[in-house]
Amino acid sequence: MSDTLTRILFHKLVTLSGEDYERGELIINQGRIVDVRSGANKSFEGTTHDWSDCLILPGFVNAHCHLSLSGLQGKVTRHPRFVDWIESVVTENAALPWRDRVDAMHREAQVLIRSGVTALGDYFSHPELLVEYQALPFRQLLFLETLGFQSTLAGEKVRSVEKLLQEHLSGAGSSTRLAVAPHAPYSVSPALFKALKQLADKLDCGYSCHVAEVEEETRFLGQGDGDFLELLKKREVFDTSWKLPGVSPVQYLGQLGVLQNMMAIHLNCLEEMDIERLAESNASAVFCPGSTRWFGRNTWMPVRDLLDRGIPVGLGTDSLASNDSLDFLHEIRNSDEMLPELHRSEILWLATIGGSQALNIEKLGLEPGQPADLIAFRFRNAEDDWWDLPFDPECHQVDFSMVSGEVIFQNSDKTA
């Protein structure tokens, strides 16, 4: 990384975590912000990017994605029953040619980049894809998705996960790190949940799970019957020694002792006491608006209630098996329509600071000492409110983006 100072001139810079700045400059050295101020020094020596007609924001954080499923776009259709969708995904994913998988990953990574994503929380299940992820410019936390409802297989599965993490766990300062992800309460045994949680604590790495996504999940854990029981038996993986918890998914994970510090994905089906349990457990959440709409959900995560209890909430695209696009600008606009109780500035907080807090990665807020991960939107009218720019339907991409001070995208209509 170059020792040369880099400067960005801006019209307005919003940290979303502290002070805002007008008509100033941001100085970067070795990938980190060393100064930001209103007003510009005329005698600067270094590289200057003149974005003095732009709004600068922290880069977007896509806190939940399945980039390796991008090759399934158009291959998986909506089904009346969620379990039928799951079976369709499993079948199509198994049949997807490797080259098609890799090509789709890189193609859709460019969609993420153009729409302002600089940090990615991604679920993957093919260790062979690590080399492809490492070629991407994002700051990444990669969750190794693990399934296994038969308790007798827990030891074997967790040893396999630990071996992979020990081989590839990145050192401090790396832009790509590995993490642990038990898939869901209906697909992971209590023994495997506990072992994976212990592993995440031992290695001090991220820990995430799909939780309370659909009512069928609540029914399975509460009553022990329904579609998920049928699916597990059909696939011959149901464990007859499993004991019916008789509680909600969140309460179930709390009883197992595996909810602490979990990043919970979806949370569409919550009870009031679930929110309290999440707060007590220092859990975080990720709302996936595009996926929620794709499935035609009637209820979704009570984002306002979670925020009011101090629970960090980020935004995610989910996958192209359950969303029409990975364009992150679409996600914040979906959020704007689905969460009328939130101001647009709060939605942008979800898309940036909230996402970094949910992932429990280094805070990304454009203050001195923090990584220079940022995006720019050009003001079209000097009187525009800054928070409206990313929501403008005519805004199809960011104008500029950086990760650790390195340019990863620049609108060809504007030269620095």
C-alpha positions in Angstrom: 0.0 0.0 0.0 1.4 3.4 -1.0 2.7 5.9 1.5 1.5 8.7 -0.7 -1.2 10.8 0.8 -4.6 10.8 -1.0 -7.1 13.6 -0.7 -10.8 13.7 -1.6 -12.5 17.0 -2.1 -16.2 17.0 -1.3 -19.3 19.2 -1.2 -20.7 17.4 1.9 -19.4 14.5 3.9 -21.8 12.6 6.3 -20.2 10.2 8.7 -23.5 8.8 10.0 -21.8 8.4 13.3 -20.6 11.8 14.3 -19.9 15.2 12.8 -20.8 16.2 9.3 -18.6 18.4 7.1 -19.2 21.0 4.3 -17.0 21.8 1.3 -14.0 20.2 2.6 -11.4 17.5 2.3 -10.7 14.0 3.5 -7.1 12.8 3.8 -6.1 9.2 3.5 -2.8 7.5 4.3 -2.1 3.8 3.9 -5.8 3.0 3.6 -7.0 4.9 6.6 -8.5 8.3 7.2 -6.0 10.6 8.9 -8.0 13.8 8.7 -11.4 15.2 7.6 -12.4 18.8 7.7 -14.5 21.6 6.2 -12.4 23.8 4.0 -9.4 22.7 1.8 -5.7 23.2 2.0 -4.4 24.8 -1.2 -0.8 23.4 -0.7 -1.6 19.7 -0.6 1.1 17.3 -1.9 -0.3 13.9 -3.0 -3.1 12.5 -5.2 -6.3 14.5 -5.3 -9.8 13.2 -6.3 -11.9 16.2 -7.0 -15.4 15.3 -5.9 -16.3 18.8 -4.8 -19.8 18.4 -6.3 -20.5 15.2 -4.3 -21.9 13.8 -1.1 -19.5 11.4 0.6 -20.9 8.6 2.7 -19.4 5.5 4.3 -19.6 2.6 1.9 -22.6 0.3 1.9 -22.4 -2.9 3.9 -24.3 -5.9 2.4 -24.6 -7.8 5.7 -26.2 -10.9 4.3 -25.7 -12.4 0.8 -25.2 -15.8 -0.9 -23.1 -14.6 -3.8 -22.3 -18.2 -4.8 -25.9 -18.8 -5.6 -26.0 -16.1 -8.2 -26.0 -18.7 -11.0 -29.5 -19.7 -9.9 -31.0 -16.5 -11.1 -34.1 -17.4 -13.1 -33.8 -21.1 -12.3 -35.7 -21.1 -9.0 -39.3 -20.0 -9.0 -41.6 -18.9 -6.2 -43.5 -21.8 -4.5 -46.6 -21.6 -2.3 -44.7 -23.7 0.3 -41.3 -22.5 1.6 -40.1 -26.1 1.8 -40.8 -26.6 -1.9 -38.6 -23.6 -2.6 -35.9 -25.1 -0.5 -36.0 -28.3 -2.4 -35.8 -26.5 -5.7 -32.8 -24.5 -4.6 -31.0 -27.7 -3.4 -31.7 -29.4 -6.7 -30.7 -26.5 -9.0 -27.7 -25.7 -6.9 -26.4 -29.2 -7.1 -26.8 -29.2 -10.9 -25.1 -25.8 -11.5 -21.9 -26.1 -13.5 -18.9 -24.9 -11.6 -17.8 -22.4 -14.3 -21.3 -20.9 -14.4 -21.2 -20.5 -10.6 -17.9 -18.7 -10.7 -18.8 -16.5 -13.6 -22.1 -15.5 -12.0 -20.3 -14.6 -8.8 -17.9 -12.2 -10.5 -20.7 -10.7 -12.6 -22.9 -10.0 -9.6 -20.0 -8.7 -7.6 -19.8 -5.9 -10.2 -23.5 -5.2 -9.5 -22.7 -4.9 -5.8 -19.7 -2.6 -6.5 -21.6 -0.3 -8.8 -24.4 0.1 -6.3 -22.0 1.1 -3.6 -21.2 -2.0 -1.6 -17.7 -1.9 0.0 -18.2 -4.6 2.7 -19.8 -8.0 2.4 -21.2 -10.5 4.8 -21.6 -13.7 2.7 -22.8 -17.3 3.4 -21.0 -20.0 1.4 -20.7 -23.7 1.5 -18.0 -24.5 -1.1 -14.5 -24.0 0.4 -13.1 -24.2 -3.1 -14.7 -20.7 -3.7 -12.4 -19.0 -1.2 -9.9 -18.1 -3.9 -12.7 -16.5 -5.9 -13.9 -14.4 -2.9 -10.3 -13.3 -2.2 -10.1 -11.9 -5.7 -13.0 -9.5 -5.0 -12.3 -5.9 -3.7 -14.7 -5.9 -0.8 -14.0 -6.0 2.9 -15.5 -9.5 3.6 -16.7 -11.7 6.4 -17.4 -15.1 4.9 -19.7 -17.4 6.9 -19.2 -21.2 6.3 -22.9 -22.3 6.2 -23.3 -25.7 8.0 -26.3 -28.0 8.2 -26.9 -31.2 10.1 -30.1 -32.2 12.0 -28.8 -35.6 13.1 -27.0 -35.2 16.4 -24.7 -38.1 15.8 -23.0 -36.2 13.0 -22.3 -33.1 15.0 -18.7 -34.0 16.0 -17.7 -34.9 12.5 -19.2 -31.7 11.0 -17.7 -29.3 13.6 -14.3 -30.9 13.2 -14.5 -30.3 9.4 -15.5 -26.6 10.0 -12.7 -26.1 12.5 -10.1 -27.6 10.1 -11.2 -25.2 7.3 -11.2 -22.2 9.6 -7.8 -23.0 11.1 -6.4 -23.4 7.6 -7.8 -20.2 6.2 -8.6 -17.9 9.2 -7.1 -14.6 8.2 -4.8 -12.6 10.4 -5.5 -9.2 11.9 -5.9 -6.5 9.3 -6.9 -8.8 6.5 -9.8 -7.7 4.4 -11.2 -11.3 4.2 -12.1 -13.2 7.3 -14.0 -16.5 7.9 -16.9 -17.1 10.3 -19.4 -19.7 11.5 -23.0 -20.1 10.3 -25.3 -22.8 11.5 -28.0 -22.7 8.8 -31.3 -22.5 10.8 -33.1 -24.0 13.8 -34.9 -26.5 11.6 -31.8 -27.8 9.9 -29.2 -27.9 12.7 -29.2 -30.2 15.7 -28.9 -28.9 19.3 -25.5 -30.7 19.6 -24.2 -29.1 16.4 -25.5 -25.6 17.3 -23.7 -25.8 20.7 -20.5 -27.1 19.1 -20.4 -24.4 16.4 -21.1 -21.7 19.0 -18.2 -23.0 21.1 -16.0 -23.0 18.0 -17.0 -19.4 17.2 -16.1 -18.3 20.7 -12.9 -20.2 20.7 -11.7 -18.7 17.5 -13.3 -15.3 18.2 -14.9 -15.1 14.8 -18.3 -14.1 13.5 -21.4 -16.2 14.1 -24.7 -16.0 12.2 -27.9 -18.0 11.6 -31.2 -17.7 9.6 -33.8 -17.3 12.4 -37.6 -17.0 12.5 -37.9 -16.5 8.8 -41.2 -18.2 8.2 -44.2 -19.3 10.3 -43.5 -23.0 9.4 -40.3 -22.7 11.5 -42.3 -21.4 14.5 -44.8 -24.3 14.1 -42.1 -26.9 13.8 -40.3 -25.7 17.0 -43.6 -25.0 18.8 -45.7 -28.0 17.9 -43.3 -30.5 16.3 -45.2 -31.0 13.1 -45.8 -29.3 9.7 -43.8 -28.8 6.6 -40.3 -28.9 8.1 -41.0 -32.2 9.8 -42.2 -33.5 6.5 -39.1 -32.2 4.7 -36.6 -33.7 7.3 -38.3 -37.1 7.1 -38.5 -37.0 3.3 -34.7 -36.3 3.1 -34.2 -39.0 5.8 -32.3 -36.7 8.1 -34.9 -36.3 11.0 -33.5 -37.2 14.3 -36.0 -39.2 16.4 -34.1 -38.3 19.6 -34.8 -34.6 19.0 -36.9 -33.1 21.8 -39.7 -30.7 21.0 -38.7 -27.3 22.5 -42.3 -25.9 22.4 -41.1 -22.3 22.1 -40.3 -19.7 19.4 -37.1 -19.9 17.4 -35.5 -17.1 19.3 -36.5 -18.6 22.7 -35.2 -22.0 21.5 -31.8 -20.7 20.6 -31.7 -18.9 24.0 -32.5 -22.1 25.8 -29.6 -23.9 23.9 -27.3 -21.1 25.0 -26.3 -20.3 21.4 -28.0 -16.9 21.0 -25.3 -14.7 22.6 -23.6 -12.4 20.0 -25.5 -14.1 17.1 -26.2 -12.1 13.9 -29.7 -13.3 13.2 -31.0 -13.1 9.6 -34.6 -12.3 8.7 -36.5 -12.4 12.0 -39.8 -12.0 10.2 -41.8 -13.9 12.9 -41.0 -12.4 16.3 -42.9 -12.3 19.6 -42.5 -9.4 22.0 -40.4 -11.4 24.4 -38.1 -12.4 21.5 -37.0 -8.8 21.1 -36.1 -8.7 24.8 -34.2 -11.9 24.6 -32.2 -10.7 21.5 -31.3 -7.5 23.3 -30.2 -9.4 26.4 -28.1 -11.7 24.3 -26.2 -8.9 22.6 -27.5 -10.2 19.3 -27.7 -8.2 16.0 -30.1 -8.5 13.0 -30.1 -8.3 9.3 -33.2 -7.2 7.3 -33.5 -8.5 3.7 -36.2 -6.3 2.1 -35.9 -7.5 -1.5 -36.0 -11.2 -0.5 -38.9 -10.5 1.8 -40.8 -8.9 -1.1 -39.8 -11.7 -3.5 -41.5 -14.3 -1.3 -44.5 -12.0 -0.8 -44.2 -12.0 3.0 -47.1 -10.3 4.8 -45.0 -9.6 7.9 -41.4 -8.8 8.3 -38.7 -7.8 10.8 -39.9 -5.1 13.2 -36.9 -2.9 12.6 -38.0 0.1 14.6 -38.7 -2.0 17.7 -35.2 -3.7 17.4 -33.5 -0.3 17.0 -35.4 1.1 20.0 -34.0 -1.7 22.1 -30.5 -1.0 21.0 -30.1 -4.0 18.7 -27.9 -3.2 15.7 -29.7 -3.8 12.4 -28.1 -4.1 8.9 -29.4 -4.6 5.4 -28.8 -7.6 3.1 -29.7 -8.7 -0.4 -29.9 -12.4 0.3 -29.4 -14.4 -2.9 -30.6 -14.4 -6.5 -32.5 -17.6 -5.7 -34.7 -15.3 -3.6 -34.3 -11.8 -5.0 -34.6 -10.3 -8.4 -31.4 -8.3 -8.1 -28.3 -7.7 -5.9 -28.4 -4.0 -6.6 -28.0 -2.5 -3.1 -29.6 0.8 -4.2 -32.8 -1.3 -4.8 -32.5 -2.6 -1.2 -32.4 0.8 0.4 -35.4 1.9 -1.8 -37.3 -1.2 -0.8 -36.5 -0.4 2.8 -37.8 3.1 2.3 -41.2 1.7 1.2 -41.4 -1.1 3.7 -40.2 0.9 6.8 -42.2 4.2 6.7 -41.5 4.6 10.4 -37.8 5.2 9.6 -36.3 8.4 8.2 -34.2 8.0 5.1 -31.1 9.0 7.1 -31.8 6.1 9.5 -32.1 3.7 6.5 -28.7 4.9 5.3 -27.4 4.2 8.8 -28.7 0.6 8.5 -27.0 0.3 5.2 -23.6 1.5 6.6 -22.9 1.7 10.3 -25.7 -0.7 11.2 -24.3 -3.3 8.9 -20.8 -3.0 10.2 -22.1 -3.3 13.8 -24.3 -6.3 12.9 -21.3 -8.1 11.4 -19.2 -7.0 14.3 -16.4 -5.8 12.0 -14.4 -2.7 12.4 -16.6 0.4 12.5 -16.8 2.1 9.1 -17.8 5.7 9.6 -15.4 8.1 7.9 -13.7 9.3 11.0 -9.9 9.6 11.6 -8.3 6.2 12.3 -11.1 4.3 10.4 -10.6 2.5 7.1 -11.2 4.7 4.0 -14.2 2.8 2.7 -16.5 5.3 1.1 -18.9 6.1 -1.7 -19.9 9.3 -3.5 -23.1 10.6 -5.0 -23.2 13.7 -7.2 -25.5 16.5 -6.2 -27.8 17.3 -9.1 -29.3 20.3 -7.2 -27.4 22.2 -4.5 -30.6 22.5 -2.6 -31.2 18.7 -2.4 -31.4 17.1 1.1 -28.3 14.8 1.3 -30.3 11.8 2.5 -32.5 11.9 -0.7 -29.7 11.4 -3.2 -29.3 7.6 -2.9 -33.1 7.2 -3.1 -33.4 9.1 -6.3 -34.9 6.6 -8.9 -32.7 8.2 -11.5 -29.6 7.3 -9.5 -28.5 3.9 -11.0 -25.0 3.7 -9.5 -22.6 5.5 -7.2 -20.2 8.0 -8.8 -17.1 6.8 -6.9 -16.2 4.2 -4.3 -13.1 3.2 -2.4 -12.0 0.3 -0.1 -9.0 1.0 2.2 -8.2 4.1 0.1 -8.1 2.2 -3.2 -10.6 3.1 -5.9 -12.8 0.1 -6.9 -15.3 2.0 -9.0 -15.5 5.3 -10.8 -18.4 6.6 -12.9 -17.0 7.0 -16.4 -19.0 10.3 -16.7 -16.8 11.9 -14.1 -13.0 11.8 -14.0 -11.0 12.6 -10.9 
